[in-house]
Amino acid sequence: MTAQPDLTVNIGALELRNPVLAASGTFGYGSEYGRFVDLSDFGGIVTKTLTPEPWPGNPPPRAAETAAGMLNSIGLQNVGVEAFIRDKMPYLRNVDTALIVNVGGGPVEEFVYVTERLSDCEGIDALEINMSCPNVSGGMDFSTDPGRAAELVSTLRGITELPLIAKLTPNVTDIGEIARSVEEAGADAISAINTLRGMAVDIRTRRPMLGAVTGGLSGPAIKPVAVAAVYRIANEVAVPVIGIGGIMSGEDAVEFLVAGATAVQVGTATFVEPHAGPSVARTLAEWCAASDVPSVRSLIGSIRIPSQEEAPCHRS
C-alpha cells in the first residue's frame, strides 16, 4: 500500500494541514460554503476583504464570463470590520482550519484601523493585505510602487504580531521589485497574483459588460501569467509565496509548487464547482502518491531549468 503523502506546509509560523486555501473574494466569509463542503478539507480559508465601514461595492453588472475565465468588478463589497467581528467570527472560530482574514482600505489609516481591530480578535491566524485590487479607485496604488508597498507593510508590521501576507498585482513592470520591497518591510509571505485588469464589450449594445467598465480577469486564462509571477518572486525573496490564478486541479497546484509556491489559493474554480478546493487537495495527494513524492514540501521550487546548451533555440 502506498503511504499517504505529507501535505503539511508552513507559511511563516503558521502550519497548514495542506497547501490549498480558499481564495479571498470567492468564498464569502466561509459560512456560505460551509453548507456544501467540509471546510476542514482546506489548509485554510481567506475571507472577503474587510474595510473599516460596510462598503456597497461597484454598480452591477459585476461579473461576466470570458474565454477560459471571468471578469469581476465586485468592488470590495463587505460588511465592515465591526460586523465581521460581531456576526461572522463566532462561526469562523469553530471552523477546523486556518483562518486568514483579508484586509483592505483606501489610505494607510484605514488599513491600520482594520489591522488593529483584527489583531485583538481571537481565532485569526494571519492577515492578507489586499494592496492590489483593480476594481476600486486607487486599489493598486500600494502594490505598483515599491516605496508605498514597503510603507504600508512596515506600518502594519509595527502594530500586529499576526503573520502578514502581502497580496500583489500582476499589473506592474517588475513584480520582483515589489516583492523585495514588502519582504524587506516585514511581510511573512506574498500572495500572487491578484486579478489582471480586463474588459469585455457586448457588441449588440456596444456597452461594457461590467457596470464599472473594467474589472479583474481570473480563471485558467491567467494561469501562465500567475505561474511566471510566482517563479519570478520565488527567485527574488526568501519568504513563502502563495500562488493564485486559474488553479482547477491537483496538477495545477503541483505546477505552482514546482515553480516556487509554498501554497496555493483556489478561487474562480469554486464558482464552477463548490467542492473545487477540497478536490484540488485530494487530487494533489493522489498525484504525490502516484509519483512517489512523500512530501509536498519536496516539490517547492524544484523546477529544473535547462542549461543554455540544452535549451531549445527560438528564432524570431
Order of alpha helices (4+ residues) and beta strands (2+ residues): beta-beta-beta-alpha-beta-beta-beta-alpha-beta-alpha-beta-alpha-alpha-beta-alpha-beta-beta-beta-beta-beta-alpha-beta-alpha-beta-alpha-alpha
